[in-house]
């Protein structure tokens, strides 16, 4: 099958693989994969507290979230297009990391989220771009793994395409998030869009390891459904893995 030009060389994307992923989505232990991926945040927070460095990732020197910065005013004119040289590699415009219940989440001025419902615990309305997919996948995956328990059902029901068994598993078995992961500051240093189609995107995230300057990575896949990105039930490819460096990644 001819490779789409919107796929990084190291990530082979095929329609057959897409069908296999969709078929297997309901057969994986979704909650276990989500926790193993996003709870890297808890490990990083614990390491920071032990080392006394709370100013950002030791590997990158990126600043931590400072307080509760104002959410960016939405300006869709800043969205990248397929004609832009950095269509796949550009960072979301106007990015801020906002602490939501102690969970650091990304918000962009051009790529969303545009519709934030604090009461329901959802953040929707992302651009149909690689940058919008990167924001959406992290927002949704993080809210499911570490967001408030009261908001879990709304996020799973409205912002995923989990099958009934996977959705029930997450809502029933997740439990309360670990308070150690909710300092409002820790987040990935960078991301890479591994594959992008208007209908589906896979994004990899790099979390700095403050102990030795390396990184841990995990990835999520989202699909474009009803005018927005929704999370696919993660499989083993989403699990946390060691990453020696972040060459080719886009700094958050």
Residue pairs with C-beta under 8 A, 6 or more apart in sequence:
1 14
1 15
1 16
3 12
3 13
4 13
4 195
4 197
6 82
6 87
6 88
6 130
6 195
6 196
6 197
7 13
7 194
7 195
7 196
8 88
8 192
8 193
8 194
8 195
8 248
10 194
11 194
11 195
11 202
13 194
13 195
13 197
13 202
18 200
21 221
21 232
21 235
22 232
24 235
25 161
25 162
25 163
25 166
25 232
25 233
25 235
26 162
26 163
26 164
26 165
26 166
26 233
28 166
28 233
28 234
28 235
28 236
29 169
30 162
30 166
30 169
30 170
30 233
30 234
31 169
31 170
31 173
31 174
33 234
33 235
33 236
33 238
33 239
34 141
34 144
34 145
34 170
34 234
34 238
35 145
35 174
36 218
36 239
36 240
37 141
37 145
37 218
37 219
37 220
37 234
37 238
37 239
37 240
38 141
38 142
38 145
38 146
38 218
39 145
39 146
39 178
39 181
40 207
40 216
40 218
40 240
41 104
41 142
41 146
41 181
41 186
41 187
41 207
42 178
42 180
42 181
44 57
44 186
44 207
44 208
44 209
44 210
45 180
45 181
45 183
45 185
45 186
46 180
47 209
47 210
47 211
48 54
48 186
48 210
51 58
51 210
51 211
53 210
54 64
54 185
55 63
55 64
56 62
56 63
56 64
57 189
57 208
57 210
58 208
58 210
58 213
59 189
59 208
59 209
59 210
59 213
59 214
59 215
60 189
60 190
60 208
60 246
60 251
62 189
62 208
62 251
62 252
64 104
64 185
64 186
65 97
65 98
65 99
65 104
65 184
65 185
65 187
67 99
68 98
68 99
69 96
69 97
69 98
70 96
71 96
71 98
71 107
71 116
72 94
72 95
72 96
72 107
72 108
72 109
73 109
74 109
74 110
74 112
74 114
75 93
75 94
75 109
75 110
76 110
76 127
77 110
78 93
78 94
78 109
78 110
78 111
79 93
79 110
79 111
79 127
79 129
79 131
79 132
80 86
80 87
80 90
80 129
80 130
80 131
81 87
84 90
87 129
87 130
88 130
88 193
88 196
89 193
89 250
90 130
90 131
90 250
91 131
91 250
91 251
91 252
92 106
92 108
92 110
92 111
92 131
92 132
92 134
92 135
93 108
93 109
93 110
93 111
93 131
94 108
94 109
94 110
95 106
95 107
95 108
95 109
95 252
96 106
96 107
96 108
97 104
97 105
97 106
97 107
97 187
97 252
98 104
98 105
98 106
98 107
99 105
99 184
99 185
100 147
101 147
101 148
101 182
102 179
102 181
102 182
102 183
102 184
103 142
103 143
103 146
103 147
103 177
103 181
103 182
103 184
104 184
104 185
104 186
104 187
105 123
105 138
105 139
105 142
105 143
105 187
106 135
106 138
106 139
106 187
106 252
107 113
107 123
107 135
108 131
108 132
108 135
110 127
110 131
111 126
111 127
111 129
111 131
111 132
111 135
112 123
112 124
112 125
112 126
112 127
112 132
112 135
112 136
113 123
113 124
113 125
113 126
113 135
113 136
113 139
114 124
114 125
114 126
115 122
115 123
115 124
115 125
116 122
116 123
116 124
117 123
117 124
117 154
120 151
120 154
121 143
121 147
121 148
121 150
121 151
121 152
121 154
121 155
122 143
122 151
122 154
122 155
122 158
122 159
123 139
123 143
124 158
124 159
124 228
125 228
126 132
126 133
126 135
126 136
126 228
126 229
128 198
128 224
128 229
130 193
130 196
130 201
130 203
132 229
133 193
133 196
133 201
133 203
133 222
133 229
134 191
134 193
134 201
134 203
136 222
136 228
136 229
136 231
137 201
137 203
137 220
137 221
137 222
137 229
137 231
138 188
138 191
138 203
138 205
138 220
140 155
140 159
140 160
140 220
140 222
140 229
140 230
140 231
141 220
141 231
141 234
143 151
143 152
143 155
143 159
144 152
144 155
144 156
144 160
144 170
144 174
144 231
145 174
145 177
146 177
146 178
146 181
146 182
147 155
147 177
148 177
149 174
149 175
149 176
149 177
152 170
152 171
152 174
153 171
156 162
156 167
156 170
156 171
157 167
159 228
159 230
159 231
160 167
160 230
160 231
160 232
160 233
161 223
161 225
161 230
161 231
161 232
161 233
162 170
162 231
162 233
163 233
166 233
187 252
188 205
188 206
188 207
188 252
189 206
189 207
189 208
189 215
189 246
189 249
189 251
189 252
190 205
190 206
190 246
190 249
190 250
190 251
190 252
191 203
191 204
191 205
191 206
191 249
191 250
191 252
192 203
192 204
192 206
192 248
192 249
192 250
193 201
193 202
193 203
193 250
194 202
194 203
194 204
194 219
195 201
195 202
196 202
198 224
199 223
199 224
200 221
200 222
200 223
200 224
200 232
201 221
201 222
201 229
202 219
202 220
202 221
203 219
203 220
203 221
203 222
204 217
204 218
204 219
204 249
205 217
205 218
205 219
205 220
206 215
206 216
206 217
206 243
206 246
206 249
207 215
207 216
207 217
207 218
208 214
208 215
209 215
209 216
214 242
214 243
214 244
214 245
215 242
215 243
215 244
215 245
215 246
216 240
216 241
216 242
216 243
217 240
217 241
217 242
217 243
218 238
218 239
218 240
218 241
219 237
219 238
220 231
220 232
220 234
220 238
221 231
221 232
221 234
221 238
222 229
222 230
222 231
222 232
223 229
223 230
223 232
224 230
